[in-house]
Amino acid sequence: MKLHITHVTQYEYQGNVTDSVNEIRLTPSTNERQSCYQQSISIEPNASLFSYEDYFGNRVHSFSVNIPHKKLAIKTDMTVVTKGARSEEERTQYLNRCSMEDSWKWLKSEEAGDRYAEFLLETEYTSITPEVKQFAESVQVMPPGAEGSSCVLDWLGGLSGLIREQFQYDPEATTVKTTTSEMFQSQRGVCQDFAHLMIASARAAGIPARYVSGYHFVGDLQGGNADFLQASHAWVEAYVPSLGWCSFDPTNADPVGERYVKLGHGRDYKDIVPVKGVYRGTGEQRLSVVVDVQKLEE
């Protein structure tokens, strides 16, 4: 699927601000299931961009605006071609390379702990609290080590489904600062909250998991293929022995495939904030974000 995406972030300040230093992580990654054909980034006031890769391999652009300004606008425009999710046949072929018991055993090994340490440790957003442990243990598939236990992939699928079943999507219930333990109180949240819960639960079971930010195209599912404004999206990648990093969306039941565009990944939301920065001046500001994803003809 070929998708055209525009992402506009705008800050309006009550008074003049200066020395604005910013980082943006808004460049789609290129991997086996997606390719970024083109991208343009414009800054107002005009600023030079410096590009580099962070620790996790995400493309970062940084810039500074030193002159006094009351508005800062960041616009990205990109075209991305995506592929569908792995077929069941492909997954079965990969999974047959490693037995179910060996997969769980390897995840508990020192090798796995050393290789994926950063995706196994707790973070501020993904604390493994008693509530999280209890939730992970409630996944309705056979636990690791039990007779007839489920494979890692099925357990993760069951975990993703349980989150959709027990928690209600509510954009008014949480903020970007909400932690997993706080969400348990209201049983409501958004994609960021659900992703953090799945990550914490997977890590509680010894499965490396990471936070993914990007876009989810649903425009043609909203009554035609007319323009449809959408928000950014978040989902999860968890490591499955023999299969590698696999994607799960605890917010939507559809498999993560051609409708998803990945920007980057990290331990949690803090590692992959799309736009962040500091400046000198008034603390009063108004933020607006508009994302538009459209399907293009092949």
Residue pairs with C-beta under 8 A, 6 or more apart in sequence:
1 81
1 82
1 217
1 258
1 259
1 295
2 37
2 79
2 80
2 81
2 295
2 296
2 297
2 298
3 79
3 80
3 81
3 82
3 215
3 217
3 261
3 293
3 294
3 295
3 296
4 77
4 78
4 79
4 293
4 294
4 295
4 296
5 76
5 77
5 78
5 79
5 80
5 215
5 261
5 291
5 292
5 293
5 294
6 75
6 76
6 77
6 78
6 290
6 291
6 292
7 26
7 75
7 76
7 232
7 274
7 289
7 290
7 291
7 292
8 73
8 74
8 75
8 288
8 289
8 290
8 291
9 73
9 74
9 75
9 274
9 275
9 287
9 288
9 289
10 71
10 72
10 73
10 74
10 287
10 288
10 289
11 71
11 72
11 73
11 285
11 286
11 287
12 70
12 71
12 285
12 286
12 288
13 69
13 70
13 71
13 72
13 281
13 282
13 284
13 285
14 282
14 284
14 285
15 70
15 281
15 282
15 284
16 68
16 69
16 70
16 281
16 282
17 68
17 69
17 70
17 279
17 280
17 281
17 282
18 65
18 66
18 67
18 68
18 69
18 279
18 280
18 281
19 64
19 65
19 66
19 279
19 280
20 64
20 65
20 66
20 69
20 72
20 277
20 278
20 279
20 280
21 62
21 63
21 64
21 277
21 278
21 279
22 62
22 63
22 64
22 65
22 72
22 74
22 275
22 276
22 277
23 60
23 61
23 62
23 275
23 276
23 277
24 41
24 60
24 61
24 62
24 63
24 74
24 76
24 274
24 275
25 54
25 58
25 59
25 60
25 213
25 263
25 264
25 272
25 273
25 274
25 275
26 41
26 61
26 74
26 76
26 263
26 274
26 275
27 36
27 39
27 58
27 59
27 61
27 76
27 78
27 263
27 264
28 34
28 36
28 39
28 78
28 80
28 214
28 261
28 262
28 263
29 36
29 57
29 58
29 59
29 262
29 263
29 264
30 36
31 262
32 83
33 82
33 83
33 84
33 85
33 257
34 80
34 81
34 82
34 83
34 261
34 262
35 80
35 81
36 78
36 79
36 80
37 78
37 79
37 80
37 81
38 78
38 79
39 76
39 77
39 78
39 79
40 76
40 77
40 78
41 49
41 61
41 74
41 75
41 76
41 77
42 73
42 74
42 75
42 77
43 49
43 63
43 65
43 72
43 73
43 74
44 71
44 72
44 73
44 75
45 65
45 67
45 69
45 72
47 63
47 64
47 65
48 63
49 61
49 62
49 63
50 61
50 62
50 63
51 59
51 60
51 61
51 62
52 59
52 60
52 62
53 59
53 60
54 60
54 271
56 264
56 265
56 266
56 271
56 272
57 264
58 263
58 264
58 265
58 266
58 272
59 264
65 72
74 275
79 296
80 261
82 257
82 258
82 259
82 260
82 261
83 257
83 258
84 257
84 258
85 247
85 255
85 256
85 257
85 258
86 94
91 153
91 243
94 242
94 243
94 244
95 151
95 153
95 240
95 242
95 243
96 242
97 242
98 106
98 241
98 242
100 149
100 150
100 151
100 152
101 149
102 241
103 151
103 152
103 240
103 241
103 242
104 144
104 145
104 149
104 152
106 112
106 241
107 152
107 206
107 207
107 208
107 241
108 206
112 206
112 208
113 120
116 208
116 239
118 267
119 203
119 208
119 209
119 210
119 239
119 267
120 203
120 206
120 208
121 203
121 267
122 128
122 200
122 203
123 267
123 268
123 270
124 179
124 268
124 270
125 179
125 180
125 196
125 268
125 269
125 270
126 180
126 196
126 199
126 200
126 203
126 267
126 268
127 179
127 180
127 181
127 200
128 200
128 203
128 204
129 180
129 181
129 200
131 181
131 184
132 180
132 181
132 197
132 200
132 201
132 204
133 204
135 162
135 197
135 201
136 159
136 201
136 202
136 204
136 205
137 143
138 162
139 155
139 158
139 159
139 162
139 201
140 158
140 162
141 150
141 154
141 155
141 158
142 148
142 149
142 150
143 149
143 150
143 155
144 155
144 205
144 206
150 158
152 207
152 240
152 241
153 240
153 243
153 246
155 205
155 207
156 202
156 207
156 238
156 240
156 246
156 248
157 248
159 198
159 201
159 202
159 248
159 250
160 198
160 236
160 248
160 249
160 250
161 253
163 194
163 197
163 198
163 250
164 194
164 250
164 251
164 252
164 253
166 187
167 183
167 187
167 188
167 189
167 193
167 194
167 197
168 187
168 188
169 188
169 189
169 190
169 251
170 186
170 188
170 189
170 190
171 190
173 183
173 186
173 188
173 189
173 190
174 182
174 183
174 186
174 188
174 189
174 190
174 192
174 193
176 192
176 269
178 189
178 192
178 193
179 196
180 193
180 196
180 197
180 200
183 189
183 193
183 196
183 197
189 197
190 251
191 233
191 234
191 235
191 249
191 250
191 251
192 234
192 269
194 234
194 250
194 251
195 211
195 212
195 234
195 235
195 236
195 250
195 251
196 211
196 268
196 269
197 250
198 209
198 236
198 238
198 248
198 250
199 209
199 210
199 211
199 236
199 268
202 208
202 209
202 236
202 238
203 209
207 238
207 239
207 240
208 238
208 239
209 236
209 237
209 238
209 239
210 236
210 237
210 238
210 245
210 265
210 266
210 267
211 234
211 236
211 265
211 266
211 267
211 268
211 269
211 271
211 272
212 234
212 235
212 236
212 237
212 247
212 262
212 263
212 264
212 265
212 272
213 232
213 233
213 234
213 262
213 263
213 264
213 265
213 269
213 272
213 274
214 232
214 233
214 234
214 235
214 260
214 261
214 262
214 263
214 264
215 230
215 232
215 233
215 260
215 261
215 263
215 291
215 293
216 230
216 233
216 249
216 252
216 259
216 260
216 261
216 293
217 230
217 259
217 260
217 261
217 293
217 294
217 295
218 228
218 230
218 259
219 225
219 226
219 227
219 228
219 230
219 293
219 294
219 295
220 295
222 228
225 294
225 295
227 292
227 294
228 292
228 293
228 294
229 290
229 291
229 292
230 291
230 292
230 293
231 289
231 291
232 274
232 289
232 291
233 251
233 260
234 251
234 269
235 247
235 248
235 249
235 250
235 251
235 256
235 260
236 247
236 248
236 249
236 250
237 245
237 246
237 247
237 248
237 265
238 245
238 246
238 248
239 245
239 246
240 246
247 255
247 256
247 260
248 256
249 255
249 256
249 260
261 293
263 272
263 274
264 272
265 271
265 272
266 272
